[in-house]
Amino acid sequence: MHGIINIGLELILLELLDPRNDFIFKRIFGSESNKDVLLAFLNSTFIEAGEPPLDEIILMNPYTDKDNPQDKQSILDIKARTAEGKLINIEMQLFNPYHMEKRTLFYWSGMYFHQIKEGSNYSSLKKCVTINILNYSCLPNDRYHNIFRLREDHTLIPLIDDIEIHVMELTKLEEHAIPVNGGLVNWLLFLKGVDKTNWEALKMNEPMLKKAMDTLEFLSQDAQTRMEYEARLKFLRDEASRIEGAKAEGKAEGKVEGKAEGKAEGLVEGLIRGKQQTALNLLARGYDIATVAEITELPEEDVRALTMEH
């Protein structure tokens, strides 16, 4: 995608920043000035999930200059609370961190657990919703939006409505056409980087997308933002490379260890078979079981078993 900067009489074609970068994603959706953008995105998500739209949200960790994209400890997610107290966590994943399912439950449980204050009881716990937007595929189906809740296997009755996990996989939109009406897919196509020539149609479907697009163009023209974006992208790529390297190294070590164990097991098995053959030869010559056991260092029970087998 590209934007245009007007400098004097010159028009410079500028590549738009990637909104899948969590630093840029939070600048677009997680700032106080763009809270209406986040609300529109969430309502598209919840309406597609068969839930009523929200009237308002409170940002619990709005973007500030303290969100340093170079800080290795930074998790640039977005936390919000509804008027009823429901908690929502939105996270963009550009690269696969692996163990995403367990990671999701871990962070969801922290959000649920930390609601309890001293002197409070379990009845004060509010519903927690996790929304993961992934730039890779992890679920074995073709749906770009999957919703998980806690239900009984046979009757599908809910145990409790407090857990809700959304997994949105941008890679499953590869062949998706530009829709003719509103909905979540318009937002996801924008995030995925649909050709800018299609922006007009997306804005017609979801009017609040215009503000998201304007924000992306504005950020793309800011030199400091571009530097921070590149720093964050480098960190994310290095982290992904480190994880891939560790995974490959683990596989290689596993293969080497497996071969070594196989060789060792083969030697042991060969030694035992040799002792058994020696025992059979000695038994055939008339040696008693105790003597054969002593010579071959096999247990007497094993020597006795050999006499029964042969």
N, C-alpha and C positions, 0 to 999 in steps of 0.2 A: 504494500500500500504506500502511496506517496501523498504528500501535502505540498502546498506552494507557499514560499516566503516571498513577499514583495520587498525588495531592497532597491530603493530608487526606481530606476526604469528597468531593472533587471529582475527576471523571474527565475528563481532557483528551485529546481525540483528537489525536494527533501523527502527522504524515506521516513515514513511514519514509524514510531516506536511500536514494539510488539506489546499489545495489551495483555498477552499471556504471561509476560514477566510480572511476577507478583508485586514488585515495586511500583510499576505503572498501573497494575490492576487496582492497587490500594489507593493510588492517587486519583483514579477515576471514580471508584465506587466507595472509598472509605474516608472521604473528607467531608467536613461539615457542610461545605458549600455545595456538595453533590449528593447530599443525603436523599434528595428526591429521586436521583438516578438509581441509587441502591434500592429505594422503596419500590420503584417500578420494576426493577429486575426481580426482586423477591416476590412481588405480586404475580408476575408471570410464572415464576417457579411454583408458587403455592396454588394458583388457579389450575395449572396443569396437573397438580397432585390432587385436585378435587377439594381444595380447602378454600375458605373465604379469604379475600384479600385483606391486607393490613391497612389501617388508617394512618398510622405513624410508627416510627421507630426511633430509638435512642442509640446513637453510636457510643459504644463503650471504650473503644480505643481508636479514636479518629486519627487520621494521618497528621503527623507533625514532623518537623525537621529532625526530631530525635529518632525517627524511623530510618536509621542509617543502613543503606543497602549493602555496605561493606562489612557490617557487623556480622560475624559468623553465627552469632546466637540469635539473630533476628528471625522471627517467624512473622512474615508480613501478612497475617490473616486479618479478617475483619470481624469484629464482635459487635453484635447489636442486641437490643432488648426491645420487645414489643410493649405496648401500653399495659397488656395483661401480665407482663413479667416473663413471657417466654424468651428464652435465650437462643440466639442464632450465631453460628460461627461459619464464615465463608472462607475457603482457602483455595488458591490457585496453585496447581502443580505443573510447572513447565516440563520437568523431567521426572522420571519414575524413581521415587525414593525406596521402592520395594517394601514389602510387608505393609502396604497401604491399609489393608483391612484392619490389622491389629493396631496400627498407628491411629486410625480413625477412631476406633473404640477407646483407645487410651486417652486421646484428647477429649472425646465426648464425655468419658467418665470423669475427667478432671473438671469439666464445665459443670457437670451435674453435682459432683461432690462439693465443690467450693461454694455452692449456694448456702450450705448449712453454716449458720453462725452459732456461736456459743449460746446455749439456752433455747435454740430453735428445735423443732421436731420435724419428722419426715413429711408432714402434711404441707410444709412450706416450700417443698421442692417443686420447681416449675419445669415444664417441658423444655428439652434442649434439642435443637435442630442443628445438624452438621450438613454443610453443602460443600462437596469437593468437586472442583472443576479440573478435570485432568486432560493434559495434552497427550495422552496415550491411552491405550485400551487395557482394561484389566478384568472385565466381566465377560463371561462366555455367552453373550447374546448380541443382537444387533441394535438394541435400544440405546439412544444417546442419553436418555434420562431414566435412571433407575431409582426407585424409592424403597427404602427398607424400614420396616417397623417390627414390633415384637408381637407376634401372633401365634396362636395354637395351630399346629400342623394340619389337623383334620377339619376342624370347624371354622378356622380362620378368625376366631374371636380374639380381640386384643387382650393381652394381659394388662397392659397399661399404655397410655398414649404418650408417655414422657420421652420416648426415644424415636427419633426420625432422622434418617440419614439419606441424603441425596447424593448420587454419583452421576456426574455429567461428563461424558467422554467425547471430547471435541473431534477425535479421530473418526468417530462414527457418523460424522456429517460430511464425509468426503464427497458423496454423490447427492447430497441433499439440495434440492432446488430452492431458489428463493421463494418463500411462502407468499401467499396472496392475502393473508390476514395476520393479525397480531398473535403474539405468543412467545414463549421462551426461546424457540429456535432462532428467532431474529437476533436476540442478544448473543446467543452462542455462535452464530455465524459471524457477527461483528468481532467477537473475541478471537475466533479462529483466524480472522484475517481475510474475510471475503473481499474480492476485488472492489476497490473503491467506487467503481462504476455502478455497483449494486447498492450503495449506501442510500440512495434516494428511496428505493423501494423499501428498504428496512425501516427508514424513518417514517415512511407513510404508514407502515404496519404498527410501529412502536414509536410514537412521537418523542418520548423521552430519550430515545437513542441519539437524537440530534445533540443533546447536551453532552452525552458521553463521547460522541465523535468530535465535537468542538473541543472538549477537554484534551482528547488524544492529540489533536492537531496543535493545540497550544503547547502542550508538554513537549511535543516533537520539535518545536521551534526554540526551546529553551536550552542553551548550551550547558548549563549546570545540570539540568535534568538528564541530558544525554550522557554526561560524564558519569552520573550516579547510576543511570540505566546500564551502561557498559560495565561498570564495576560489579553491579549485581548479577548481570548475565555471566560475567567471568566466574564469579563465585559459584553460581548455580551449575555452570558447565564443569568446573573443577570438582565440585562435590559429586556430580553425576559420574564423572570419570573415575573418581576415587572409589565410588560404590561398585561400578562395573569392574574395575581392576581387582578389588577385593573379592568379588564374586568369581571372577575368572581364576584368580590365585587359589581360592578355596577349591574350585573344581579340579585344578591341576594337582594340588596337594592330595586331594581325595583319590585321584587316579593313581598317583605314585604310591600312596599308602596302600591302596587296594592291591596293586601289583606286588608290593613287598609282602603284604599279608598273604597273598596267594602263593607266592614262592615259599614263604615260611610254612604255610599249611601243607604245601606239597611235599616239602622235605620231611615234615613230621609224619605225614601219611605214608611216605615211602619207607621211612625208618620202621614204622610199626609193621607194615606189610613184610619187610625183610625179617623182622624178629619172628613174625608168625610163621613164615616159611621155614626158618631155622628150627622153630619149635616142632613143626610137622615132620621135618627130617629126623629130628632126634627121637620123637615119639615112634616113628616108623622103625627105628633101630632098637627100640625096646627100652628106652630111658623112661623112668617114672615121671609123673607130673611134677613133683616137687623139685627134682633135679633139673628138668627142662625149664621150670620157672626160674630157678636160680641162675642157670646159664644164660637165658635170654632176657632176664630181668623183666619178664612179663608177670602180671599177677596170676596166681594159681587158678583163679576162677576163669581167666581168659584162656589159659592152656587147657583147662577142663572143657571149656566150650568148643575148642578146636577139635578135641577128640570126638565130641558129639556131632559136629558138622561133617567130619570126615570118617 
